[in-house]
Amino acid sequence: MTESQAIALLRACVERHGGNKAAAAVEVGISRASVSTLLSGTYPATTTERVEAKILAALDKRDCPAFGKPITGAACAVEAAKPMPLSDPAALKRWSICRGCDRNPQTDGGRNGKRS
């Protein structure tokens, strides 16, 4: 079985913290025991969906050229789904940059600005 994106991000977070699971737990907002059991594959719940969603919300960040700072994958998807603004020049500029971004989940990698 392959490791989920959330677990891979959690593993990378622990490594970033020099192997300190407690520090990674604080960053993500879950218990140290949850970090340990998730990484060892012994998490006691029947599903890990809720905790994985929390991990993704905390750690799935990407550089956003439209905002000029890292944003979460969820925030990226929300921004990408917004319609073209018609009355706010700054918002229109961000929308245009978002449309051309290779990380935009709404387009074909920003190549043609077409929705998939």
Stockholm file with secondary structure:
# STOCKHOLM 1.0

chainA/1-116         MTESQAIALLRACVERHGGNKAAAAVEVGISRASVSTLLSGTYPATTTERVEAKILAALDKRDCPAFGKPITGAACAVEAAKPMPLSDPAALKRWSICRGCDRNPQTDGGRNGKRS
#=GR chainA/1-116 SS CCCCHHHHHHHHHHHHTTTCHHHHHHHHTSCHHHHHHHHHTCCCSSCCHHHHHHHHHHHCEEEETTTTEEEEHHHHHHHHHSCCCSSCHHHHHHHHHHHTCTTCTTBTTTSSCCBC
#=GC SS_cons         CCCCHHHHHHHHHHHHTTTCHHHHHHHHTSCHHHHHHHHHTCCCSSCCHHHHHHHHHHHCEEEETTTTEEEEHHHHHHHHHSCCCSSCHHHHHHHHHHHTCTTCTTBTTTSSCCBC
//
